[in-house]
Amino acid sequence: MVLAFIPGDKFIPISITGLKCELMCKYCMGRYLRGMYSVETPLQLYKFVKKMYKRNVRGFLISGGFNRYGKLPYKPFLEAFRRIKREMDVILSIHPGLVDKNDVKDLENSCIDIVDYEFIIDEEVIHNIMGLNADRNDFIKSLYYLTNNTSMYVAPHISIGFKYGLIDREMEAFNIVKEFKPYIIILLIFIPTKNTPMDKYSPPKVNEIVDLFRKFRKNFREDLALGCMRPHFYKLLLDPLLIEEKLVDRIAVPDRKVIKKYGLKIVNVCCSLPKNLYEKFISD
């Protein structure tokens, strides 16, 4: 059964860097930070979460702009995370970017529940599109540190078509990720975003994406999710094909027509949550 994950007002994204991003990847240029609630200090974060908690929000995605090393500058917020988890019954997930052993310990000690980790191995994307001072081995090591004897849930994300709309190293990335035996792999699709250096490039064709998902499904029996990052017009073109061929288990924010046509159950949280955390958010 395919589930539709629609966070709505139960699970909301927060940028801890406000609208600031040092990295400024060519496919985003900080545009997506505008769709998040903004805070810039630990105290602002705590007060905002407390206010939202009183409004029945029960989950928060901690995100924001990355620095030049591909890291979210979350270190000043660690004590705020702990305080939030100590005082409120909420789920905290985070986009930390690249991590080392000490980063993982800090995140675990701050009671983070879920790590949403974007996994990239294409050097062209890493260096020339993201402008990142790192390489593929840094991404592999980060995934190893996150999954090696930690209590946090780790949801790897693989980006499709982020190399100027071309599908190239995605299957290789997938094969590396699945060796870490994650409970889920989330797939994202390149969006040509207005007023970015990549706004003139087209996303991969629907049939190419479906072919790739067939290979993913053949090689992975845990949950596959189509994440919220994909061109809006693909929701009526791509989503039905993936549902009909049973190539995904979760779809983030599908079109209402698709939900109605296929009778999808709605879960009011982020698609990266493991089953034991999302079950209570399923709509009747």
C-alpha positions as CSV (number, residue, x, y, z in Angstrom):
1,M,0.0,0.0,0.0
2,V,1.4,3.4,-1.0
3,L,1.1,6.1,1.6
4,A,0.8,9.8,0.9
5,F,2.9,11.9,3.3
6,I,1.6,15.4,3.7
7,P,3.2,17.2,6.7
8,G,0.7,20.1,6.7
9,D,0.5,21.8,10.0
10,K,1.6,18.8,12.1
11,F,5.3,18.7,10.9
12,I,7.0,21.9,9.8
13,P,10.4,22.9,8.4
14,I,12.7,25.4,10.2
15,S,15.7,27.1,8.8
16,I,18.2,27.8,11.6
17,T,20.1,30.1,9.3
18,G,17.1,32.3,8.3
19,L,17.5,33.1,4.6
20,K,21.3,32.8,4.6
21,C,23.3,30.1,2.8
22,E,27.0,30.2,2.2
23,L,27.1,27.3,-0.2
24,M,24.5,28.6,-2.8
25,C,24.3,25.5,-5.0
26,K,23.5,26.3,-8.6
27,Y,20.1,24.5,-8.5
28,C,18.9,26.3,-5.5
29,M,20.7,29.5,-4.6
30,G,19.0,29.6,-1.3
31,R,15.5,29.8,-2.8
32,Y,14.1,26.9,-0.9
33,L,14.9,28.5,2.5
34,R,12.0,30.9,1.7
35,G,9.6,28.0,2.2
36,M,10.7,27.4,5.8
37,Y,10.1,29.1,9.1
38,S,13.1,31.2,10.0
39,V,15.1,31.4,13.2
40,E,18.6,32.5,13.8
41,T,19.4,31.8,17.5
42,P,18.9,28.9,19.8
43,L,16.5,30.9,22.0
44,Q,14.4,31.9,18.9
45,L,14.3,28.2,18.0
46,Y,13.2,27.1,21.5
47,K,10.5,29.8,21.7
48,F,9.2,29.1,18.2
49,V,8.9,25.3,18.8
50,K,7.2,25.9,22.1
51,K,4.7,28.2,20.5
52,M,4.0,25.7,17.7
53,Y,3.8,22.9,20.2
54,K,0.9,24.7,21.9
55,R,-0.7,24.8,18.4
56,N,-0.5,21.0,18.2
57,V,2.6,20.8,15.9
58,R,4.3,17.6,16.8
59,G,7.3,17.4,14.5
60,F,10.0,19.7,13.2
61,L,12.5,19.4,10.4
62,I,15.7,21.3,11.3
63,S,17.3,22.6,8.1
64,G,18.8,25.8,6.7
65,G,21.7,27.0,4.5
66,F,25.0,25.0,4.5
67,N,28.5,26.4,4.9
68,R,31.3,26.0,2.3
69,Y,32.1,22.6,3.7
70,G,28.6,21.2,3.2
71,K,27.6,21.4,6.9
72,L,24.5,22.9,8.5
73,P,25.8,25.2,11.3
74,Y,23.8,23.5,14.0
75,K,26.4,23.3,16.8
76,P,25.1,26.4,18.7
77,F,21.6,24.8,18.8
78,L,22.5,21.4,20.4
79,E,21.4,22.4,23.9
80,A,18.2,23.9,22.5
81,F,17.5,20.5,20.8
82,R,18.0,18.8,24.1
83,R,15.8,21.2,26.0
84,I,13.0,20.9,23.4
85,K,13.1,17.1,23.6
86,R,13.2,17.2,27.4
87,E,10.2,19.5,27.7
88,M,8.0,18.6,24.7
89,D,6.8,15.4,23.1
90,V,8.0,16.2,19.6
91,I,9.9,14.5,16.8
92,L,13.1,16.3,15.6
93,S,14.7,15.5,12.3
94,I,17.6,17.3,10.8
95,H,19.5,17.9,7.5
96,P,23.0,18.1,8.9
97,G,25.0,17.8,5.7
98,L,28.4,16.2,5.9
99,V,29.4,14.9,9.4
100,D,32.3,13.4,11.2
101,K,32.4,11.1,14.3
102,N,32.1,14.0,16.7
103,D,29.2,15.5,14.8
104,V,27.3,12.2,15.1
105,K,27.9,12.0,18.8
106,D,26.7,15.6,19.3
107,L,23.5,14.9,17.3
108,E,22.8,11.7,19.2
109,N,23.4,13.3,22.6
110,S,21.1,16.2,21.6
111,C,18.3,13.6,21.2
112,I,17.7,14.1,17.5
113,D,15.4,11.4,16.2
114,I,16.0,11.3,12.5
115,V,18.8,12.4,10.2
116,D,17.8,13.2,6.6
117,Y,21.1,12.8,4.7
118,E,21.6,13.8,1.1
119,F,24.0,11.3,-0.5
120,I,26.0,12.5,-3.6
121,I,28.9,10.8,-5.3
122,D,29.1,12.6,-8.6
123,E,32.2,14.8,-8.5
124,E,30.8,17.2,-11.1
125,V,27.8,17.8,-8.9
126,I,29.8,18.1,-5.8
127,H,32.5,20.5,-7.1
128,N,31.0,22.4,-10.0
129,I,27.3,22.6,-9.2
130,M,27.3,22.6,-5.4
131,G,30.7,24.4,-5.2
132,L,31.6,22.1,-2.3
133,N,35.1,21.7,-0.8
134,A,34.6,17.9,-0.5
135,D,34.6,14.7,-2.5
136,R,32.6,11.5,-2.9
137,N,34.5,9.8,-0.1
138,D,33.4,12.5,2.3
139,F,29.8,11.6,1.6
140,I,30.4,7.9,2.0
141,K,32.3,8.4,5.3
142,S,29.5,10.6,6.6
143,L,27.0,7.9,5.9
144,Y,29.2,5.3,7.6
145,Y,29.5,7.5,10.7
146,L,25.8,8.1,10.8
147,T,24.8,4.4,10.5
148,N,27.6,2.9,12.6
149,N,26.3,2.1,16.1
150,T,24.0,5.1,16.5
151,S,20.5,5.2,17.9
152,M,19.2,7.8,15.4
153,Y,17.2,6.8,12.3
154,V,19.0,7.7,9.1
155,A,17.1,8.4,5.9
156,P,19.4,8.7,2.9
157,H,18.3,10.9,0.1
158,I,19.5,10.3,-3.5
159,S,19.1,13.1,-6.0
160,I,18.1,12.3,-9.6
161,G,19.1,14.5,-12.5
162,F,21.0,17.1,-10.5
163,K,23.8,17.0,-13.1
164,Y,22.1,19.5,-15.4
165,G,19.1,17.3,-15.7
166,L,21.0,14.2,-16.7
167,I,20.8,10.8,-15.0
168,D,24.4,9.5,-14.6
169,R,25.7,8.2,-11.2
170,E,22.4,7.7,-9.5
171,M,22.4,3.9,-9.7
172,E,25.9,3.7,-8.4
173,A,24.9,5.9,-5.5
174,F,21.9,3.7,-4.8
175,N,24.0,0.6,-4.8
176,I,26.4,2.1,-2.2
177,V,23.5,3.3,0.0
178,K,21.7,0.0,0.1
179,E,24.8,-1.8,1.5
180,F,24.2,0.3,4.6
181,K,20.8,-1.4,5.0
182,P,18.7,1.7,5.6
183,Y,15.0,1.3,6.5
184,I,14.2,3.8,3.7
185,I,15.7,5.5,0.7
186,I,14.2,8.7,-0.5
187,L,14.5,9.9,-4.1
188,L,14.5,13.5,-5.1
189,I,14.2,14.9,-8.6
190,F,15.8,18.0,-10.1
191,I,13.6,21.0,-10.4
192,P,14.6,23.8,-12.8
193,T,14.2,26.7,-10.3
194,K,13.6,30.2,-11.6
195,N,16.4,32.7,-11.2
196,T,19.1,30.1,-10.6
197,P,22.0,29.2,-13.0
198,M,20.2,25.9,-13.8
199,D,16.7,27.2,-14.5
200,K,17.1,26.5,-18.3
201,Y,17.9,22.8,-17.9
202,S,15.1,20.3,-18.1
203,P,14.5,17.5,-15.5
204,P,15.0,13.9,-16.6
205,K,12.2,12.5,-18.7
206,V,9.4,10.6,-16.9
207,N,10.2,7.3,-18.7
208,E,13.8,7.6,-17.7
209,I,12.9,8.1,-14.1
210,V,10.4,5.2,-14.1
211,D,13.2,2.9,-15.6
212,L,15.5,4.0,-12.8
213,F,12.8,3.3,-10.2
214,R,12.3,-0.2,-11.6
215,K,16.0,-0.9,-11.0
216,F,15.8,0.5,-7.5
217,R,12.8,-1.6,-6.7
218,K,14.4,-4.8,-8.0
219,N,17.4,-4.2,-5.8
220,F,15.8,-2.9,-2.6
221,R,12.9,-4.4,-0.5
222,E,12.7,-1.8,2.2
223,D,10.7,1.4,1.8
224,L,11.3,3.6,-1.3
225,A,10.0,7.1,-1.1
226,L,9.4,9.8,-3.8
227,G,10.4,12.9,-1.9
228,C,8.8,16.3,-2.0
229,M,11.5,17.8,-4.3
230,R,10.3,17.1,-7.8
231,P,8.7,19.3,-10.6
232,H,5.1,20.1,-9.7
233,F,3.8,19.0,-13.2
234,Y,5.4,15.5,-12.6
235,K,2.8,14.9,-9.9
236,L,0.2,14.0,-12.5
237,L,2.6,12.3,-14.9
238,L,5.1,10.4,-12.8
239,D,3.4,9.6,-9.5
240,P,0.6,7.5,-11.1
241,L,3.1,5.4,-13.0
242,L,5.1,4.7,-9.9
243,I,2.0,3.8,-7.9
244,E,0.6,1.5,-10.7
245,E,3.8,-0.5,-11.0
246,K,4.3,-0.6,-7.2
247,L,7.7,1.1,-7.5
248,V,7.3,3.2,-4.4
249,D,5.9,2.8,-0.9
250,R,5.7,6.5,0.0
251,I,5.0,9.6,-1.9
252,A,5.5,13.1,-0.5
253,V,2.8,15.7,-1.1
254,P,1.0,14.0,-4.2
255,D,-1.7,15.8,-6.0
256,R,-5.2,15.5,-4.5
257,K,-6.4,13.9,-7.8
258,V,-3.8,11.2,-7.4
259,I,-4.8,10.6,-3.7
260,K,-8.4,10.3,-4.6
261,K,-7.9,8.1,-7.7
262,Y,-5.7,5.5,-5.9
263,G,-7.3,5.8,-2.4
264,L,-4.1,6.7,-0.8
265,K,-4.0,6.9,3.0
266,I,-2.6,10.2,4.2
267,V,0.1,10.6,6.9
268,N,0.6,14.1,8.3
269,V,4.4,14.0,8.7
270,C,7.6,14.1,6.7
271,C,8.1,11.0,4.5
272,S,11.4,10.1,6.3
273,L,9.8,8.9,9.5
274,P,10.0,5.2,10.4
275,K,6.8,3.3,10.8
276,N,6.8,3.3,14.7
277,L,7.0,7.1,14.6
278,Y,4.5,7.9,11.8
279,E,1.7,5.5,12.7
280,K,-0.1,7.8,15.0
281,F,-0.2,10.5,12.3
282,I,-2.2,8.4,9.8
283,S,-5.5,10.0,8.9
284,D,-8.7,7.9,9.1
